[in-house]
Amino acid sequence: SMQCFPSLVLALSSLLGALALLQLSLYLRVPSRYGKHEERLCRPRGRLPARCAWFLQELPSFLVPALLLIVRSPPRLEPLGCRLLCCLFCWHYFYRTFIYPFFTRGRPFPLQLLFFGTLFCIYNGFLQGYYLIYCAEYPNDWCTDIRFTSGLLLFLLGMGINIHSDLLLCQLRKPGEVTYKIPQGGLFTYVSGANYFGEIVEWFGFAIATWSLPAFAFAFFTLCCIGPRAYHHHRYYLKTFTDYPKSRKALIPFVF
């Protein structure tokens, strides 16, 4: 049976933070080439349908923590706070794996990005699951701690914004359409990257509720990874649509 190695948690969390800074340096000026930012002359070879790609990419983040729990004998998810935190992480990725892919209408996804995305989900799924299942120690009353309750509220708020924004984006296209349109409604009234904003809020809420280095490293990675993409989406909309609302911000309402 596995044991907890704090040095492993520290090393993997530090590497995740370094990967976040690498993402930021790579994609702050030039967006990742998929979706609306892919090259016009890019050939459709080496791609999977978006629904299949999202399912395969996100599945490890749900499966790896579940497998870690299965192989631990006896199962350890005490106290209740620890059990709830693990459920929150798996709940997000259950949605991402088994629900979101079936209503997305995105363009075919490059295999190269799918490969790296899947590797990341294996890596992060292991780090978060390993910490919570083998290493985390919380007091019995963690569920009433202000860090847990405030973090949980942020997580639920962020997830609600994320799912609602995903639904609004999916409704923009009719089946078979690949053209891009101006998102309307919800938080899109104020920001171009409402779905990204929701996910960032969600994972910072999880980090506060978990109060752990792995969770904060993941929240930081999320910010560095999809924050620049929201910025590039905003620039794309302003350049493409002459009637795009000038009052909208890129990511954070009224600020950025």
Secondary structure, 3 states (H helix, E strand, C coil): CCCCCHHHHHHHHHHHHHHHHHHHHHHCCCCCCCHHHCCCCCCCCCEECHHHHHHHHHHHHHHHHHHHHHHCCCCCCCCHHHHHHHHHHHHHHHHHHHHHHHCCCCCCEEHHHHHHHHHHHHHHHHHHHHHHHHHCCCCCCHHHCHHHHHHHHHHHHHHHHHHHHHHHHHHCCCCCCCCCCCCCCHHHHCECCHHHHHHHHHHHHHHHHHCCHHHHHHHHHHHHHHHHHHHHHHHHHHHHCCCCCCCCECCCCCCC
